Amino acid sequence: MGVFKRVRKSKDGSKSAFWYDRFSINGRETWKSLGRIGEITKTVAQIRSEAIRRKIRMGIYEYEDENITLENIESDYIKYVKEIKMLRTWEQRKMHLKSLKTFFYGKRLIQITPKDIEDYKLFRLRNLKPASVNRELATLRHLFNLAKRWKKYYGENPVSVSGLLREDNQRQRVLSPEEEERLFASSSPHLKPILIAALNTGMRKGELLSLQWKNVDFDNSLIIITSTNNKSKKVKKVPVNSYLRKFLLEMKLRNGANSESVFLGDYGKPVKDIKTAFNNACRRAKIEDLTFHDLRRTAGTRMLELDIGIVAISEVLGHSSIEVTRKRYLRPNQSLREAVEKLGNFNKSCSQIRSHENKDHF
């Protein structure tokens, strides 16, 4: 079929006539607007149509689905990250898209530019930290990449062009023993066991809340974190110390034989979220600037202070590499001081040797 007329109705009810072409690409029938009637002639529309078809024959045509918006690609995206990739963060990504849709409402993907991404950064930085904004932008970047893979979008990824914000991830917050006492005294009954497990294993919040008894190996004193519940997508084995092992055995007896989840809340139901309980405990204990993830950092820091090797700490925490552990737990200032102190001792020894040699020479 050649060039033809098509009337489009806009949101305000007005109608406009366009020149259109219809062709098949990647086995899919596609309609392409060539321009508004009155702004271009049919001859120009035919020239544009032939240019498109020539590119299709050469295999270089980059089709852009003009109607794809965040609203009508969201369900496919969430289904992909939840059911195909099985990402634990799919619910967070759904929340990210909620914020993104509010800002980019009605905009087609082909209309979102790097400048729009910069504007979004400024808009969200009014209420969020750079790291939180970056998590939302990472979701949008992933969505654009998938849209390209699905042949729903071509061209540059505007998020990649704009880039992410610079983050200050070097938090050094750890829980002091005094704060720990106050935190436990102020915590609700269902929160305390989770705090104990976190401080004795360094496990992440998601790993703890998804933990089931079938993944606790009492015989070998191990907690098995499955690949679906682990950030690295690999099976992780976390050693259990004697104190935590005894505590977990007592918990299992209290929970009863029919319970599958380790951590139970009201009415014997699995604990799904502890954000409110943790924040309330910190408020009652008058502890400021503490996140649940800081408990993981506290466990790592305490192991370091007990002269446990950095390799062992890295294995316990399940870091992707030992460099991650070095960066987060070794104290640069202390390391530098030790380095120059050793250098000073070496130079002092060399100086003493030279002094003896000079005395012998004379």
N, C-alpha and C positions, 0 to 999 in steps of 0.2 A: 504494500500500500504506500502511495506517495504522500506528499504533504497535504494536510487537511486542516480545516478550521475546527476550533473547539472553544466553546464559551465557558469561562470560569467565573464562579460567584465568590466574591470576597466576603470577609466577616461582616462588613457594614451593609451587605445586601446588594451592592453594586455589581454589575456584570461587565466582563471584559472578554474580547475575542482574541485568541492567540492562534498562531500557526503551530501545528504539531506534526510530529513524525512518529511512526510506530515501527519498531524493528525488534529483532531477537538477538539477545546477547547472553552468553553463558547458559543457553537453553531456556531463557526467560524472556517473555514478551515485554517490551519496554515502550513506554510513551515518553517522548522528549519534547519539551516546549522549545520552539525555535525563535520565538519573539512575538511581541504584541502586534496585532494587525493595526496598521496605521503608522506604526513606528518603523516597520520593515515591510517590504513588498514580498509577494509570493516568490518572485525570482530569487531574492536574497535568502528566503527560507529554504528554497530548493538547493541553493549553493551550500548552505549550512548542513542540510540533510545529507548531501553527497559527501561532504567533508567527514561527517560522522561515520557514514558507511565505509568510507575509504579506510578510516582508522580501525574500524571493526575488522575489516578484511586483513589488515596488517597486524592485528592483535595488539594494538597500542591504545585503543580507546579506553579512557578512564570514566566509567559510568558513575554518576552521582545521583542517588535517589533523592529527588528534590523534596520528598514529603517526610523523610525520616527525621523525627525529633526525639528528644530524650523520653518524652511521654510514650511514644509508640514503639520504642526499642527496649524499654525498661524490662518488660516481662521476659523477653528473650535473653537479656543479659543476666538477670537474676537466676533464671532457670539454668543457664550455663554455669555460673559460678557455684550454684548450690548442688545441682544434680550431676554435672559432668566433671567439674574440677573438684567438687566436694570441699569447698573452702569453708573453714569454720567462721570466717568473717563475712559470710553472705548477708547476715542481718545488718551488720554495720554498713555494708555497701548499699543496702537498701535505704538506710538512713541518710547516707551520703547523697544518694540520688534525690531524696526528698528535698534537701537543701539546694542541690544543683538545679532541679526542676523549677523551684521557686524563682531563682535568678534568671534562668534561661527559658522561661515558660514561652511556648509558642515558637521558639526559634528552631529552625531546621539545622541539622548538623553542619551543612555546608555554609551556614551563615555565621557560625561561631568562629571568631577570629582570635589570634593571639592577644589582641588588644582587649577583647572581651574577657579573656582569662586573667589579664592584669587587673581589670576592673573587679572581677570576682574576688581576687586576692584582697584588694583594698576593702571590699564590702565585708568579707568574712573576718578580716583581721580586727574589726571593731569589737568582736566578741570572742574570738578564738585565738589560740596561740599558733605560731607558724606550723608546728608539727601537726596540729589538728586540721588546719587548712590543707596541708600537703596530703593528708590521708584522703580527703575528698577529691583533690585534684588527681591523685593516683587512680582513683576509681574512674574518673572521667577519662583519663588517658587510656586506661585499659578498655573502656567501652569504645572509644574511637578506634583502637587497634583491632578489636573484634569486628566492628562495623566494616572496616576495610577488608578483613579476612572473609566476611560474609558477603562481600561485594555490594554493600549498602552505602559505602562511602569511599571516595578516593581523594587523594591529595595529602598534604602534610597534616600531622596531628597537631592541633593548635596548642595543646598542653605541653607537648614535647618542645615546640618552638619557644613557648613562653618560659618553660622551666619551672621548677619547684622553688619554694622559698627556702632561704637558709635557716637551718634549725640549730638550736643549742641543746643538744641531747646529753650533755655531760652533767647529768644530775648526780650529786654526791650525797643525797639525803639517805641516811640510814637511821634505824630505830635504836635509840640508846636503851640500856637495860632499865633505867628509871622510867622511860616512856613506855617500855614494854609492859611493866607492871601496871601502869595506869590504864593502858589500852585493854589489857585482859580484864581488869576490874570493871571496865566500862562497857564491855562487849556483851551482846545478847548470847544466849546459850548455843544457838546454832552457828554463831560466828566463831566462837572460841576454838573448836576443833579445826576449822579451816586455817586459822592463824597459826596454830601449833604445827600443822602439816607444812605450811608455807615456810615457817622459820627453820624447820628441821630438814627441809628438802630443797628449798629454793625453787619450787615448782611455780609455774605461771597460774594465774587465776583460772583461765579456761581449762587447763589441765586438771586442776583440783576439782572444779565444779562438775566436770564430766567423768570423774573417776568412779569406777564400779568395783565391787568386791572381787569380781572375776579377774581383775587386773592387779590385785594385790597378792603377791607370792610370799606367804608367811614362811614357808620352808626355806626359801633362799633370801629372805629379807629384802625383797625388791618390789618396786612399783613399776608396772609395765604400762607405758604410755603408747597407745596405738598410733599409727601413722595419721589417721584421720583427726586425732586430737592433738597432734604435735605440730608446732609451727614449721619445723623443718620437713614435715611430711615423711619422717622416718620413725621407725620404732625406737623408743628411748627407754632405757632401764635406769631407774633411779634407786640407789641404795637406801635402805631404811635402817636407821640406827635403833639400838635396843630400846631407847626411851619411846620413840614413835611406834615401834612394833608393838610394845606392850599397850600403848594407848589405843592403837587401832584394833587390837584384839578385844579390848574392853568395849570399844564402840560397836564392834560387830555383834557381840553378845547382847548389847542393849538394843540395837536396831532390830534384831530378830532374824530368823532364817530366811524370811521371804523378801527381805530388802535387797535390791540390786545396787542402788547408789550408796556410796560411802557416806556422803554428807546429807543429812536429812533436816528438814525444817519443821514447820507447823504441820500437825496431823500426819507426820511420817512421810511427807512428800519430799522429793529431791529438791535441794536448794538450787535455784536457777540464777539468782542474782544477789549480790551482797553489797552493791554500791551504797544503798541507803543505810544498811546496818553498819557498814564500815565508816561512813561519814559521820553517822550519829555517835559511834563509839569514840572517834577522834574528837568530836566536839565536846562530848561529856568529859573526856580525859584531858581536854585543853591541849591537844597536840595539833600543831599547825604544819601545813605544807607537807603532808604525808599521803602518798598514794599506796594502793595495795601492791603495786609492782615494786615499791621501795622495800618491801619485805624480802623480795628475791635478792635485791641488792644487799640488804642487811645480812642475809645468809652467806652470800659470797664474800662480803667484807669480813665477817666473823671467821670464816674458814681461813682467809688470808692472814688475819691477826693471830690465828692459832698455828701459824707457820706451815699450813698445808700447801703443797706445791701448786703452782699455777695450772699445770697439766691436769691434776686431779680435780681442781675447781672447775675447769672447763668441761671435763667429762660429767661431773655431777650436774652442772647447770645446763648441759646439753647445748653449748654454744656451737655455732657452725664452724668456727676455727679458734685456735688458741689465741690468735691475734685479737679477736673480739674480746676475749677475757683479759688480755694484757691491757687493752685500751681502756676497759671499763673499771678494772679493779686494781691495777698497779698504780701506785701514787708517783706521778712523774717527778714531783719536787723531791720526794724522799729518794727516789732512784738516782736522780742527778746528784744529790748531796753525797750519797754513798759512792757514786762513781768518782767524783772529784776528790773525795776523802781518800779513796784507794790510790788515786793518782798521786795525791800528796804524800802518802806513806811510801809509795814507790820512789818518788823523787827524793824524799828524805833519806831513804836507804842508799840511793845512788850518791847523794851528797856526802854521806858518812864514809862511803867507800873511797871517794875521791880524796877526802881529807886524810884518810889513813895512807893512801898512796903518796900524797904530797909529803907527808911526814917521813915516810920511808925513803923518799927520794933525797930529802935534805939530810 
